[in-house]
Amino acid sequence: MSSVETPHETGRGFGISSREARVIGGASVLMAINVALMAAVAETPLAAINETLFQAPIIGVIVYGVAITGGELIAERGVEGGSFGIAFVGMVILQFAFGVFGAGVLSFVPAESRLTVLGVTAVIVAILTALVAGYVYARSKSFDHWGSYATYSFIGGVIAVAVGTFFEPVLLVGFVLIFLGFVLRLGWEIWRLRDRRDMSVGVQTIGVYVAVAGVFVHVLQLVIRFFARE
């Protein structure tokens, strides 16, 4: 995309600008750190936090939801305000939230199989991300409504988990809705990366990272279930 294009232009094409490359690269580094953190924390007592929190599933969803939302808001405020310290605190919260959650899920896998599970998950997430990005970049339209759809999906997911806390079969609906919320959020973030060139690279990097991390921890659960059945 040319630097003379308008900030909100919606165009077709698959070329990656240097700005987009910085966002993708930054989000990839943050995600790589998170995956390493998941593997490391899975070897510690912190991995048992999930078991405690999700004794009542809605409690676990609320705790991680607040941590992720709060961490993102703090990190973005730090970036926008030029405060490295505030941005760092927000990022630590995000890394810790996703890292501990992923570690709790990973702890159910034998140590010798964890790298394989993480590798398979990473490949699936990369393919899913490429498909979503391909769809967004192939369409000359706005995907701003995906942000709203993601919010509705998250809200529906939380409600379903709340019901599922007392009527277990509904928990699956909550999982699907929250997973869908992160996928829609990923598409929205990719659209913002494509068309909202007036936004801060740092803020968009954080947004893409959060969306990918959310997709990752959900795919991780599915991959573990698959391996458990083998």
Buried (B, 14 or more C-beta within 10 A) or exposed (E): BEEEEEEEEBEEEEEBBEBBEBBBEBBBEBBEBBBEBBBEBBEEEBBEBBEEBBEBBBBBBBBBBEBBBBBBEBBBBBBBEEEEEBBEBBBBBBBBBBBBBBBBBBBBBEEEEBEEBBEBBBEBBEEBBEEBBEEBBEEEEEBBEBBEBBBEBBEBBBBBBBBBBEEEEBBEBBBBBBBBBBBBBBBBBBBBBBBBBEBEBBBBBBBBBBBBBBBBBBBBBEBBEEBEEE
